[in-house]
Amino acid sequence: MTQEVSTAKSSAPLNLLSKFSLYSRKLAAGLETIGEGFYLIYRHALYKDPNNPVNTRYVQYFCRRLCEVFNLDVQVHGSIPREPSLWVSNHISWLDVAVLGSGARIFFLAKAEVEKWPILGNLAKGGGTLFIKRGSGDSLRIREQITDFLKQDIPVLFFPEATTTDGRQVKKVHGRLLGAAIEAQRPVQICVICYVNQQGELDMVAPFIGAMTFVEHVQRVLEMPRVTAHLLTLPAISVEGHTVDSLTKEVDLKMREGLKKLHRKVLKVLPEEDLT
């Protein structure tokens, strides 16, 4: 018994050391990837014309590198359309950007706070991200920008829930920005995401929810075992004959149906919301 206790005690520091070593390697890889992102921005002068459609190839490359760093395997269900569209997705984490950007060549819309994030805010700005201040009247200006981009065949994605969830369900869809697709006469491309752990359940480390700070969540993600991010694309919605209100209702319905469909396709254990 004494020998067994002694062995257990001696193995604890080794496990801690192994965990720290793994964390350190991931952190080093993350910093290297961020440095590579800045290199791309300045080497190709992306900051001079950040929303040039050609730049999406660099955004996609960077997003794929981020997925490697954060132990994410991305599995795409369906085809990734190349037709210029206004993209929408459910929102679970800041990791969504890496997942979506690794699959589709698009620009992103993010909340204004992201622009102030250390380091990553500058990367997002250099990569053509648009920033919006909620409730400030800024949405009208952003909608006009998105309309202009869509008319130039520049694809843009935003998260219409306007907040993150734990991935079990879709929250209320806010559709004011969907008016850009109507004004530009471009389709709305819906996709849904879920993160699945090695037990076939919804992963609860990836969601960025609650009072956790961004830095704390990054640390948790760096320690996260390998997770599969599933991305399902749904048929694009034509805006012909739609008002903002009717389009919002259809997008809301399709996103909810799509997430349930994805859960049933990839999960071994369904959340309660899918059982009702």
Backbone torsions as a table, in degrees:
resi	resn	phi	psi	omega
1	MET	NA	-44.6	-179.8
2	THR	-60.6	-41.5	-179.2
3	GLN	-65.1	-39.1	-179.6
4	GLU	-64.9	-43.6	178.6
5	VAL	-63.0	-42.6	179.7
6	SER	-62.2	-41.1	179.4
7	THR	-64.5	-41.4	-180.0
8	ALA	-63.3	-42.8	180.0
9	LYS	-64.1	-39.6	-177.8
10	SER	-71.8	-27.0	-178.6
11	SER	-80.0	-22.7	-178.5
12	ALA	-60.1	-49.5	177.9
13	PRO	-61.3	-33.9	179.4
14	LEU	-65.8	-42.1	177.8
15	ASN	-63.7	-41.0	178.7
16	LEU	-64.1	-41.5	179.1
17	LEU	-64.9	-41.2	178.6
18	SER	-63.0	-41.9	179.4
19	LYS	-64.6	-42.3	179.7
20	PHE	-65.3	-38.6	179.6
21	SER	-64.2	-42.2	178.5
22	LEU	-63.9	-44.5	178.9
23	TYR	-60.6	-43.1	-178.8
24	SER	-63.3	-40.5	179.8
25	ARG	-65.8	-41.8	178.8
26	LYS	-65.8	-41.0	179.4
27	LEU	-63.2	-42.3	178.2
28	ALA	-62.7	-41.4	178.4
29	ALA	-65.1	-37.7	178.4
30	GLY	-64.7	-44.6	178.9
31	LEU	-64.6	-37.2	177.4
32	GLU	-63.9	-41.3	-179.9
33	THR	-67.1	-40.3	177.0
34	ILE	-61.9	-42.6	176.7
35	GLY	-61.1	-38.3	177.9
36	GLU	-65.2	-36.0	177.8
37	GLY	-63.5	-44.8	177.8
38	PHE	-64.9	-36.2	177.3
39	TYR	-60.3	-44.5	179.3
40	LEU	-61.7	-42.8	-177.9
41	ILE	-61.8	-43.9	-176.4
42	TYR	-87.6	-32.7	178.9
43	ARG	-64.3	-39.3	-178.1
44	HIS	-104.0	9.3	176.9
45	ALA	52.5	42.4	-179.0
46	LEU	-63.9	-28.9	-177.8
47	TYR	-66.0	-20.5	180.0
48	LYS	-75.9	-29.4	180.0
49	ASP	-146.3	67.0	-168.6
50	PRO	-62.7	-21.7	-177.6
51	ASN	-106.2	22.4	172.6
52	ASN	-69.0	127.0	-177.6
53	PRO	-53.3	-28.5	179.6
54	VAL	-61.9	-29.4	-176.2
55	ASN	-66.8	-17.9	-178.1
56	THR	-62.6	-23.1	178.1
57	ARG	-65.9	-35.9	179.0
58	TYR	-74.8	-37.3	176.4
59	VAL	-61.1	-43.9	-179.3
60	GLN	-63.6	-43.4	179.2
61	TYR	-61.1	-45.1	-178.7
62	PHE	-64.3	-41.1	179.5
63	CYS	-63.5	-38.3	177.9
64	ARG	-65.8	-37.2	177.5
65	ARG	-66.2	-39.3	178.1
66	LEU	-62.3	-40.2	178.5
67	CYS	-61.4	-37.8	177.4
68	GLU	-63.5	-44.8	-178.4
69	VAL	-62.7	-41.5	-174.5
70	PHE	-92.0	17.0	172.3
71	ASN	64.1	36.1	-179.3
72	LEU	-107.2	124.3	168.5
73	ASP	-95.0	123.8	-179.0
74	VAL	-100.1	123.9	177.7
75	GLN	-117.8	119.6	-178.1
76	VAL	-95.8	130.6	177.0
77	HIS	-111.3	118.4	-174.2
78	GLY	96.8	179.2	-178.7
79	SER	-99.3	150.6	177.0
80	ILE	-90.9	110.5	-178.2
81	PRO	-71.0	149.0	177.2
82	ARG	-103.9	-5.4	178.9
83	GLU	-66.0	131.4	179.7
84	PRO	-58.7	123.5	-175.2
85	SER	-144.3	166.9	167.8
86	LEU	-93.1	113.7	-176.7
87	TRP	-90.1	143.6	173.2
88	VAL	-135.2	151.4	-180.0
89	SER	-151.2	156.0	168.2
90	ASN	-67.8	163.2	-170.6
91	HIS	-130.6	120.1	-177.3
92	ILE	-118.1	-35.5	-172.0
93	SER	-161.8	165.2	170.4
94	TRP	-63.6	-18.8	176.0
95	LEU	-65.3	-21.0	179.6
96	ASP	-55.7	-36.8	-178.3
97	VAL	-62.5	-43.9	178.5
98	ALA	-63.9	-41.5	-178.3
99	VAL	-66.6	-51.9	-178.7
100	LEU	-64.9	-42.8	-178.3
101	GLY	-68.6	-25.2	177.9
102	SER	-74.5	-25.7	-177.9
103	GLY	-94.1	-39.6	-174.7
104	ALA	-121.6	147.1	178.2
105	ARG	-91.3	95.0	-173.1
106	ILE	-142.8	164.5	169.0
107	PHE	-103.8	161.4	-174.1
108	PHE	-118.8	154.0	170.4
109	LEU	-109.6	131.4	-177.5
110	ALA	-135.7	160.1	176.8
111	LYS	-66.7	152.3	-173.0
112	ALA	-58.8	-29.6	-177.9
113	GLU	-61.2	-29.9	-178.2
114	VAL	-61.2	-35.3	-179.5
115	GLU	-60.9	-25.4	-177.6
116	LYS	-94.3	-2.9	178.5
117	TRP	-63.0	141.0	178.6
118	PRO	-58.7	129.4	173.3
119	ILE	66.9	-58.8	-176.1
120	LEU	-64.2	-28.5	177.0
121	GLY	-63.1	-42.1	177.8
122	ASN	-67.3	-36.7	177.8
123	LEU	-64.8	-44.2	-180.0
124	ALA	-61.2	-43.2	-179.8
125	LYS	-63.3	-44.8	178.9
126	GLY	-65.9	-25.0	179.8
127	GLY	-89.3	10.8	173.3
128	GLY	90.0	12.1	178.9
129	THR	-67.3	140.2	173.9
130	LEU	-98.7	142.4	-177.4
131	PHE	-117.0	139.4	-177.2
132	ILE	-129.4	137.5	175.4
133	LYS	-96.5	116.8	-177.7
134	ARG	-66.9	134.2	173.9
135	GLY	74.0	11.4	-176.7
136	SER	-105.5	1.7	-174.5
137	GLY	86.0	-0.5	-178.0
138	ASP	-71.0	-19.6	-176.1
139	SER	-63.5	-31.0	178.4
140	LEU	-65.0	-44.1	178.8
141	ARG	-65.0	-41.7	179.6
142	ILE	-64.7	-41.8	179.5
143	ARG	-61.0	-39.4	177.8
144	GLU	-64.4	-39.7	178.1
145	GLN	-64.7	-45.0	-179.9
146	ILE	-62.6	-42.3	177.4
147	THR	-56.8	-45.3	-179.9
148	ASP	-63.9	-41.3	178.7
149	PHE	-62.9	-46.3	-178.3
150	LEU	-62.1	-37.6	178.0
151	LYS	-65.3	-25.0	176.8
152	GLN	-93.6	12.2	-179.9
153	ASP	63.7	34.3	175.5
154	ILE	-100.8	114.8	-176.9
155	PRO	-76.6	136.9	-179.1
156	VAL	-130.4	141.9	177.0
157	LEU	-120.4	138.6	170.5
158	PHE	-136.3	162.4	-178.6
159	PHE	-103.2	103.2	-172.0
160	PRO	-72.6	-9.8	175.3
161	GLU	-73.4	-21.3	178.6
162	ALA	64.9	12.9	175.8
163	THR	-161.0	169.4	178.6
164	THR	-96.5	157.9	177.7
165	THR	-129.9	176.9	176.5
166	ASP	-85.0	3.1	175.4
167	GLY	93.1	-3.6	-178.2
168	ARG	-75.9	-31.6	-176.3
169	GLN	-153.1	170.1	177.2
170	VAL	-97.3	131.2	176.0
171	LYS	-83.4	179.2	-178.2
172	LYS	-54.9	132.8	178.6
173	VAL	-87.3	128.3	176.1
174	HIS	-100.6	116.5	-166.7
175	GLY	-105.4	11.6	-176.7
176	ARG	-55.3	-41.1	-177.4
177	LEU	-73.3	-14.8	176.8
178	LEU	-64.1	-20.0	176.8
179	GLY	-58.8	-24.6	178.4
180	ALA	-63.0	-39.1	179.4
181	ALA	-66.1	-38.2	179.1
182	ILE	-66.5	-45.2	-179.2
183	GLU	-65.2	-36.8	-178.9
184	ALA	-87.7	-8.1	-176.0
185	GLN	54.0	51.8	175.4
186	ARG	-122.1	147.5	-178.6
187	PRO	-69.0	162.7	173.8
188	VAL	-103.4	121.5	-179.8
189	GLN	-100.3	115.5	-179.1
190	ILE	-96.7	139.0	170.1
191	CYS	-140.4	157.0	178.6
192	VAL	-132.7	151.5	-175.0
193	ILE	-126.6	146.7	163.8
194	CYS	-146.8	149.8	-179.8
195	TYR	-107.8	126.9	-173.9
196	VAL	-121.0	129.4	179.8
197	ASN	-82.9	-176.8	-174.6
198	GLN	-72.9	-10.0	177.2
199	GLN	-94.5	2.4	179.5
200	GLY	80.1	19.2	178.9
201	GLU	-110.5	163.4	173.5
202	LEU	-60.4	127.7	179.7
203	ASP	-74.3	137.7	-178.1
204	MET	-109.3	8.2	174.2
205	VAL	-91.2	-40.2	-177.3
206	ALA	-61.5	-38.5	-178.1
207	PRO	-60.3	132.7	178.2
208	PHE	-102.7	87.9	-174.0
209	ILE	-135.0	170.5	176.4
210	GLY	76.2	-155.6	-174.0
211	ALA	-92.5	4.2	-178.2
212	MET	-64.7	137.1	177.4
213	THR	-77.7	163.5	179.7
214	PHE	-60.8	-43.5	-178.7
215	VAL	-63.0	-42.4	178.5
216	GLU	-62.7	-39.3	-178.3
217	HIS	-70.9	-38.1	176.3
218	VAL	-58.1	-42.8	179.0
219	GLN	-61.6	-42.2	178.3
220	ARG	-63.3	-41.0	-179.2
221	VAL	-66.4	-38.5	178.8
222	LEU	-63.7	-26.8	179.1
223	GLU	-92.3	-1.9	-174.3
224	MET	-72.1	134.8	172.1
225	PRO	-63.6	168.1	-177.0
226	ARG	-59.5	133.8	-178.3
227	VAL	-127.1	145.1	175.7
228	THR	-101.0	124.0	175.5
229	ALA	-96.9	116.2	-179.5
230	HIS	-97.0	129.6	-178.8
231	LEU	-122.1	117.5	-179.9
232	LEU	-111.2	125.6	174.6
233	THR	-97.4	138.9	179.9
234	LEU	-108.7	162.5	178.0
235	PRO	-57.4	138.9	179.9
236	ALA	-65.6	148.4	179.1
237	ILE	-100.6	123.0	174.6
238	SER	-72.0	140.5	-179.2
239	VAL	-90.5	-2.7	-177.3
240	GLU	-59.6	127.7	178.5
241	GLY	80.6	-0.2	-177.6
242	HIS	-92.0	146.7	163.2
243	THR	-99.1	169.9	177.6
244	VAL	-59.0	-40.7	-178.0
245	ASP	-65.2	-47.7	-178.6
246	SER	-68.1	-36.1	178.3
247	LEU	-67.0	-40.2	178.0
248	THR	-60.5	-44.1	180.0
249	LYS	-63.8	-39.9	179.7
250	GLU	-69.1	-42.0	178.2
251	VAL	-62.3	-43.2	178.8
252	ASP	-58.2	-48.3	-179.0
253	LEU	-62.9	-47.0	-176.8
254	LYS	-66.2	-36.7	178.6
255	MET	-65.3	-42.2	179.8
256	ARG	-65.1	-45.6	178.3
257	GLU	-63.3	-40.8	-178.0
258	GLY	-65.2	-40.1	-179.9
259	LEU	-66.9	-40.6	176.7
260	LYS	-62.6	-40.9	178.8
261	LYS	-62.0	-42.4	-180.0
262	LEU	-66.5	-43.6	178.2
263	HIS	-57.0	-45.3	-178.4
264	ARG	-67.8	-24.2	-178.7
265	LYS	-80.9	-35.2	-169.5
266	VAL	-118.2	-13.2	-175.6
267	LEU	-97.5	142.7	172.9
268	LYS	-85.4	-28.5	178.3
269	VAL	-124.8	116.9	-177.6
270	LEU	-82.8	141.8	173.1
271	PRO	-66.5	158.2	-176.8
272	GLU	-57.2	-35.1	-178.4
273	GLU	-58.6	-29.5	-178.0
274	ASP	-85.8	-10.3	-177.3
275	LEU	-92.9	-10.4	-178.6
276	THR	-89.8	NA	NA
